[in-house]
Amino acid sequence: MERLKLRGILPWSFLLILLALKIQTSRTTDNPAATATATPTSSTTADLWRVKDGSIYDGDTLRMVRGSEELKIRFCGIDAPEKDQALGVEARDHLRSLVAQGDGSVMVVPIEEDRYGRTVAELFIPLADGSEIFLNGQMVTDGYAYHYEQYSDSCPNQFVLVEGEAIAQSSRVGVWARNYQLPWEYRKSQ
């Protein structure tokens, strides 16, 4: 009897989570299923930076500039295919297309520094209508990156990555369309 009750609760719980995440349909993404949105948490400060021209190397790394300052950013909690992997170039190009929806400005919420000296951050593209694109979550939801669970504990919006990956998997888009090699396994094999 308890199992039957849980089965009825789980689908409703999932729907409530999706509503809480404000998942909305969008025509601006390759994934017709949804667009994940999130906002910087009130406990963090978002700094406004600009994407350095030609610096989007892959789907989870880019360079930002602000005056004479420059930061190399690694997206918190996600791992996109490497450029030499299947969907690597597509992931990079998708990130470029998301950034292009704004005016080149990016809200950067720095989380920590990784062992390579990169700033690990959550990134948001402010849009003209006042909304924003949570880049980390959007790349996962659209199927161009995986939720990198072992490196997402410090991400304030980790829940968006978890839910975005569930959406991408169920929609079988991008990295979930076939059985692609995971980026971290690819790097180990090199």
N, C-alpha and C positions, 0 to 999 in steps of 0.2 A: 504494500500500500504506500509506503514512504517513497518508493521509487517512482510511482505514478505521480505523486505530488511534485517531486523534483523535476520530472520531465516537463510538467506544465509550467513550472516556475522559470526554468532555464531560458526558454525562448523569450519570455517577457523580460527577463533580466537583461538579455542581450540587446533587445530593442531599447530598453531604458538607457543602457550604456551608450548606444549609438545616438540617441537623442541628446544625452548629456554632452557628448562630444560635438554636437552640432554638425553632424555629417550631412552635407547637402549636395544635391546634384549639380554638376557643373559641365558646361560645354567647352571649357578651356583646358581640359585634361584628356589624355589618351585613354584613361579608364572611365568609361561612362558610368561605372557603378557609383562613385562618390568622390567628394573632395573633403579631406580632413582639415578641420580648422582648430586652432588653439591660440591662446594668447600668452605672452610672457607672464609668468607668475608674479604676484605682487612682491614676493620676497627677493626678486631679482631685478636688476636694472638692465634695460636694453639700450645699447649705444648705437647711434646711427653711423654707418660706414657706407662706402661705395665699393662695388666690385671692381677690382683692377682689370683693365681691358686685357682680354686673352688669357685670363688666369683660371678659368674653369677647366681643370685638367681631366676630371672624371666626375662621377656622380656623387661624391661625398667629400671633396676637397676643393678649396678655392682660396684666392688671396683677396684681401680687403685693404683699402686705403682710406685714410682720413688725414688730410694735410700731408705732413711728411712721415706719418706713421704707416707701417704696413704690418698686417697680420696674415699668417697662413692659418687657415681655419680647417679643422676636421669636424664634420658633423657629429654631434653627440648621438650615440645609440643606433647608428645605421652603418651598413656596409654595402656599397654598390659594387657591381662587377668591375674588375680592372679593365683598362682600355683594351688589352689584348684578349680578353675573354668575350664569349658570346654576350651580347647586349651591353658591353662596356661602352662603346661609342654611343649607342642609343641612350644609355643612362646619362652620359655627359651632355648630350644634346637636349635631353629632356630637362635637365637642370638648367641649362642655358635658356630654354623656352620659358620655364617658370620665372627665372630672374627677369627676363625680358618683359614680363607682364607688368612690372613696376617701372620706376624711372631710373633704375640702377642703384637706388638706395636699399640698404638691408639693415634691419634691426638685428644686432648681434647680442645674444645673451651668453656671455662667457661662463663656462662651467669650471674648467680646469685646464692645465697644460699637460699634454701627453709626453711620452718619453722622447719624442722626436722634436720637442719644442713647439709643436703646433698648439694653437688655442682650440680646445674642444668646446663647441658652442651649439646652441639652438639658434636657428636663423629664421627670420620672418621678413617677407616682402610686403611693404605697405602699398596698398592699391589706391587708386584715385577715388574710389567710392567710400574710403574709410575702412574697408575690411583689410585683411592681410592673409597671406599664404604662409603657413608654417612649413618651411621647406623640408625639414627632416621628415615630418609626417607625410607630406605630400609625395615625396620620393618613394616612400614605403607603400602608401596606399595605391599609387599608380603602378606599382610592380617594378620599379627601377632600382630598388634597394631592399635589402633585408633588414629586419629589426636585429641589431647586433646585441643580443640579450646580455652577453657577458660584459659589455661595456655601456649598459644603459641605466644602471642603478642611480647614477648621479644626474640623469636627465630629468628636469622638472616635469616635462610632459611625456614621460615614458609611456603612460597609458595610451596616448595617441598612437605611438609606434606599435604597440601590441594590437590595438583595434585596427589600425591601418593594414597591418600584415594579415589579419584575419579576413579583411575585405578583399585584399589582393589575392589571397589564396582561394577564397570562395569564387572570385570572379575569373580566376585562372589567367591573370594578365601578367605581362612582362616576365620576370624571373620565375613566376609560378605557372607559365604556360607549358613548360617542359621541365625535364629533370636536369637543370643546369648545375654545373659545379659551383659550390659556394665560394665566394671570394676568399675567405680565410683558408679554405682547403687549397685553392689555387695558389695562393702565396706560399704556403708550406711546400708545395710541389716544385716551386721554382728554385 
